[in-house]
């Protein structure tokens, strides 16, 4: 673990830099040091402006460009960061930093192909850089190239087994150990951890050996969230956790029971819940002569859905309208095992699909979004929200009054789903049926809680999202405090 500058040290250094700047207002190195310290102190908006001021005076200040991009990324301003890093590449084409940072930013903007090309170009320049291997592996996983992704994660781990976040707090940090899977399907909880409170240390459970000492930590968060693909990783995590006495959130044993087929079977027993028939089948069966007869025997009807397990952003997920289309659809998806899901007709009378996401944090329900679209595959980032005040008004009404919008039957069903999952962090995607029932698409730990985009049209989303972030923070702190109190009482 790196040594952390104390809040006092940062503030003292910042005051000293500003004192010197009062005497030497044209000293760009002092301006740069002040900007760096502002960012280190968590004053990101002030740091952003400070770096911009430097670049207005020196348009070739490499470090100011890079640090400005980092600050913009930390603020969630990915499009602005993209512009900065493109300028870095234009001015400094032989330095890999521009490529690496732009590749990461493009990944966040879901421009996977361009991100991949940049990471691959960077690897030609810095072949042993763990950050590049990890970044490329994330992009390859999004593109369905699982074996290549795992290999790059293994290479990254060999050079750097722990990824330590930047800490921007003024107090002693709360140290959390994050366990992920190189196979994908990881819960994006790390994005919810405030860098002014938490210092994150991330690793892959699969690659851990007893020769590696675990870093100091107050709690463990198991990010391994997809039971359908992460069996080996859950095994590895359980072995690792046998040595740990700190609190563990989303224990692997609870994740195991949340696969799509398992959930479809178990959760349909809850009153007010409708789940689609779900089955995992090999590609060979679906492509073979017996494929249609197997589906018929299992009571599937067309249209149905086919997806490759492990992907949660809508990729590798198709609708098959007719039996004649089955082979083509199966051929076009990666992976040897595919998931067959009975299509739930979720359209309302106006022809639109309304998909709700409710987060389940420490047993409490929090509304995240209501996405409205004319497409069967609905994700908030691709739904018809940005250009529709009417759809945003529906979303706002849901965020303001979830019980009133969903009704008592759905609310009770969601509470029972949360109890059945038994997870510290989870979420459910669903539509409402004609009788107010929950038409459940999925419920698991892999749900993302993105920050709202910039612009006043999204202001209504900020407080509800902040409540979810606060709930995650409070849950972790409460678990740590309870563990400490128990250790004191029994020690």
N, C-alpha and C positions, 0 to 999 in steps of 0.2 A: 504494500500500500504506500502511495506517495505521502510525504509530509504535507500537512495542510497549513497554509498561512492562517493565522488567527484573524478574527475580525479587527482586533486592535492593530495588528501589524498592517493590514490592508488600509485601514483608515488613516493610520499615521503616515504611511507611504503616500497616500492620496493627498493628504494635507501638505506634505513636503513638496510633492510635485507641483501643486497649485501655488505654493509659496515661491518656488523657483520660477514658475511661469509668469508670475507678477513682475519679476525682474527681467525675464527673458521671453517676452511674448511671442517672439518669432522662432523660438527653438522647437523645431518639429519633433525632435526626439523626446522632449519633455511632453509635448502634446500627445505623442503616441503612448508614453508611459502612463499619462493620466487616463487615456481612453482604455488602456488595458486594465488599469486598476478599477475603473468604473464598471467594466464588465465583470471583473473578479468579485466586486462587491454586490453584484446582482442588479446594478442600475443600468439595465440593458438599453433603455430608450436614450439615456444620456450618452452611453457609450456609442450607440449608433450615430448620433449626431456628431460626436467628437471625431469618429473615424471619417465621416463625410467631410467635415471641416478640414481634416488633414489632406484628403484627396483633392479637395478644391485648390489646395496650395501646391501639392505635389502629385501629379497624375500618374506617377510611376512608383508610388510607395507600395511595394509588394505586400509587406506585412499588414498594412492598413486595409488593403483590399481583402486579404484572406480573413482577417479578424472581423471586418465588417460583415462578410458573408456568414461567418460563424454566428455573430450576434443576430443577424436577420433570421437564420435558421432556428436559433434558440427561441426567437419571438414567434416562430411559425410563419414568417413572411417568405415562403419558399420561392415564389415567383420573383420577388425582389432579389433574393440570394442567387437565383439562377442568372439574372442579369449581371450581377457583380462577378460571378465566377466565369461567365463567358468573356467578360472584359479581361479577367486575369489570363485566360487562355490566349486571348488575342495579343496581349502585351508580353506575356512570359510563356511562350509555347514550349520551352524546354524544361519547365519546372513541373513535376508531377502533381503538385498541390492543387493547381487549378482543376486538373482532370478529376482528381479524387473527390474533391469537394463538390464539383458540379455533378459527378456521377451520383453521389449521395442525394443531392437535392433533386435530381431528375427521378430517382427512385421514389422519393416522397411525393412527387407529382405524377407518379405512375407511368412515366416515360421509360419503360423497362428496356427497350431495345437500345436506345441511345445511351442509357446508363451503363448497360453491359459493355458496349463498345468502348466507352471511356475507361471503365475499370480495366478492361483487357489491355488498353493502350498504356495505362498506368503501370500495370504489372510488367510490361516490357522494360519500364524504366526502374521500377523498384520491386523486383521479383520476390523479396522476402518480407514485404510490408504486410503485417497481420491485418491492419485496417482495410487494405485493399482486398485481401482474400475474404475477409468477413463480408465486406460490402458486395463483392461479386457473388458470393454464395447466396446472399439475400435476394439479389436480382434473379439469379438462375432458378431459385426456388419458386419465385413468382411466375417464371416462364415455364415451369413444369419439368425442368431438367434436374431432377432430384439427386441422382447419383453424382453429377458434377458439382452440385451445390454442397453436398455432404463432404466431398473431397476437399473443396476449398475451405470449408469450415475446419476440417482436420488440419490442413496446412496452417491456417491462421492460428489455431490452438497451439500448434507446435512452436510457433514463434511468440505467442502471447496468450497464455491460458486464461487470463483474467482481463476483462475489459472494465476499466474503472471510469466512472463518469466524472464530469467537472462539478465540483461543489461550489456553490455561490452563497452559502449561508453565513450568518454572523455568530452562530453558536456552534458548539460541538456537534458534528453531524450525526444523524441517525443512520447507521450503516446497515444496508440490506443486501443480502446475497440472493441473486436471481439465478435460478436453474432453468436452462432452456434445452431444447432438443435440436440437434443438427438436422433432423428429418422434417422440420417445419411444424406448423400447427401450434405455435407459441402464442400465449395470451399477451397482448400488447400492454401489459400493466405498467411497464417501465415508463411509458409516456405520461402516465398520470402522477408520477412521483416528483414532487416539487424539488428542484435542485437547491433551493435555499433551506430545505429540511433534511433531504435524504442524500446520502452518498451511495451510489449503486455500484456493485461489483457483480458482473455477469460472467457466467461460464456455461459450458455444455456438460451436462451430467455424464453423458456417454463416454467422454474422453478422460474423465477424472481418474486419477490413480492415487493411491495412498502416499506416493512419493511427493505429491503436491500438498502443501499445507493450506488449509482453508484460511482465507483472510478473516480478520476480526469482523464480526457482524452481530447485530442485535436481533435480527429476524431473517427468515428465509421465505422467499416468495417463489413457489413453483410455477413457472410460466408454461410448463408442458401441458397443453390444453386440449389436444385433439386425440381422443382415445382410439380413433380408427387407425391412426398411422404411427402413434408414438409408444407402442408397447415396450420396445427395447429401452427407450429413454425413461419411461416410467419405472422400469426395473432398475435401471442405473441410479435413478434419483432415490429410490427407496433404499438401495444399498448405501448410498452416500448419507442419507438422512439418519441412518442408524447411529451415526457418530455425533449427531447434532442435538443439543438440548434447548436451543432457542426456539421461539414460536415458529411454526410452519403454516403458511397460508396456502390454501388450495392443495392439501396433501395429495400425493399421487394416487392413493387408494380411492379417493373420492372421484378423481378424474376418470378412472378406469370404467366407471359405470355410465359415462355420458356420451358414448358413441351414438351416431345417428340412429342406427337400427335399434339399439338398446333403448334409447330415449323414446323412439316412436312406439315401441312396445309398452314400456312402463308408464309413460306419461298420458297415454290415451285412457288409462284407468281412472284418471282424475276427472271428476264431474266438470263439465264445461270446457273440456279440452278435446280438440280433434287433431289427430296426427296423421300424416300420410304413411301408407304402407311403404316400408323401406327395407331394402335387401342388398347385401354385398355379393357381387358375382364376378367371376373371372372374365376377362376379355374373351378368352377362348370359348367359353360357354355362350356368351352373347353373340359371337361371330359364327358359332357352329350351327348345325342343323337343328339342334335341340333347344336353341336359345328362346325362340318364341313359345315353345311348349312349356319350358320351365317358367316363363313369365305368366303364362296362362294358368298353370297349375298353382302358382302363388297368388292368383287373383289380381294380377295387374291388368290395367286397361289403358289403351292409348287415348289421349296423349300421356306420356310419362317423361320424367326427367332423368338424365344421366349426368353424373359428375365424377371427377377424379377426387378421391379423398385427400384431405389436407389443405385445400385451397379455400380461402374465405373472403376473397374479393370479387367473386363472380366469374373468375377465369376457369376454364376447363369445366364448364357447366352448361348443358344444352337441353333444349326441349325436343323431344321426338314425337312428331305428330302422328305418324303412321308406322305400322309394322314394317313396311317396305323401307323405311328410313333408318331402321335400327342398326344395321351393319355399318352404314356410312358414319353414323353418329359415334358408334363405339370405336371405329378406326381412327377418328379424328381426335380422340382424347388420350393423354399420356397415362402411363401406369398399367400394371397387369391386373389390378382389381378395380372395378368400378362400382359405384353406388347407384342403384335403381330406386327412384322415388316416385310414388304415384302423384300425379299432378293434382294439386288442390285448386279448384276454380275459386279464386279469391276476388274476382272483379265485382265492383259495386254496380248499381243500375246505370251509372253514367259511363260505364266501360273502363273506369280507372281502378287500379290496384292501390290500396292504402296499406303500407307496411309499417308497423309500429316496432320500435325497439325499446325495451325496458331493461334497465340494468338492475342487478340483484347484488347489493353490497352489504355484507354482514347481515343478511336476512331481511334487509329493507329494499323496497322497490323505488326506483328513480326513473322518471321518463327521460328518454334521450332524444327520440325523434319520431315523427310521423312523416314518412316519405310517400309522395303521391306520384304515380306514373301510369302511363298507358301500356307499359311493357310488363310481361310476366316476371322478369328478373329485375327486382327493385333493390337498388342500393342508394343511400342518400346522396353520394357523390355523383351518381348518374341519373337521379330522378329529376323530374321537371319542377324544380324548386326555385332556382336562381331567378328565372324569368317569369315567375308566376306569383304575384302578390296573394292570389286566392289560396294557392297551396301553402304558402308560408303562413297565412292566417290560420289554416287548419292545424299546421304544425304548432303555432303559438298557442292555440286553444288547448291542444293536448298537453303541452308543457306546463301550462298554467293550471289546468284542472284535469289531471289524469283520471281520477275516479269518475268525474262527470262525463268525460268523453267515452271511456271504456265501459262503464256500467258495473254494477255490483257482481254480476256473474263472472265477467272476465277478471275483475280484480281478485275475487276469491280464487279463481283458477290459477292466476299468476302467483299468488301467495303459496298455493300448494305445490306449484312447479318449483319454486325457490326452495321449499322445504325438502322436496324429493331430491333435488340436485345436491343439497347439502354443501354447497361451495361458498367460500368466502367472497369470491369475485366471479360473477357470471352474468349472462344476459339472455334475453329471449327475443326472437324475431317472429312476428305473427301478424295476421289480419284478424278482423272480426267477422264471424259468421252471421247469418241472418237472425239467429236467436241470441246474439250477444256472446256466443262462445268464442274461445280462443282457437283460431286455426293456426296451429303451431308449425313454423317452418324449421326452426332449430332453437336449441337452448343449451348453452355450454359456456366454457371459460374463455373462448377465443374472441369475444366481442370487443370491437374497437370503440373508443370514446374520443373522437377527434375534436380539437378545438374549433370553434366557428371561424369561418373565413373573415377577412377584413371587410369593412363596409357597414354602414348603418342598417342595411336591410337584415343583417344577422344579429343585431344587438339583442333581440328578444331571446336568443339562444344562449347568451353568455352566462347568465346567472344559473340556469338549470344545469349546464355543463360544469360550472364551477362547483355546484353542490355535489356532483358525483366525485370530482377530484377531492373535495374536502372530506367526503365520506370514506374514500380509500385512505387518505392520510390519517384520519381519526381512527379508523379500524386498526391500522398498523401500530400506531402509537399506543392505543389501548391494549392491544395484545402484548406489546413489549412491557408496558407498565404492569399488567397483570402477571406476566411471567416473572418479572423482577420481584414483585410483592410475594409471590408464592415461594421463590427461592429464598427470600429473606425469612419468611415464616417457617420454612422447613430446614433452613440451614443452620 
